[in-house]
């Protein structure tokens, strides 16, 4: 798959309102789970926070590919 194919596929994904609504619901559910976890249940809170962070990172990655066509993971590159 070429960079242009990936960019167009990411743009197509972002054009579906249902996908964006569903993604927002999933993220909101994870945030609420973190907020409303029992005070002493640190593992549940941490897990929900990590889940919310993952949803944000995935959507951010899709938007990045859609906007620039950049598909290389910057975390895999050696520091300059």
Phi, psi and omega in degrees: 000128181281167178299321180293321177298317179296318179298314180294323178294318178296319178297321179295320178299316183287348179278348181271109180301325180299318179299313181295320177295315179297317180297320178294321177296316180297316179295317180297320178297320179292319178297315179297322178297323178290318182292318187263012175294151177305147184305320184270356183269075184293325181294318179296316180297315181295319179297317179294321178295319178295323178295315178299318179298320180296317177301316180295318181293320180295313179296322177297320180294318178297317179296322178298314179294319180296324184276325187240343185078001179288122182242355178284133178283118184295336179288343180273346182279149177287148179296147182281000000 
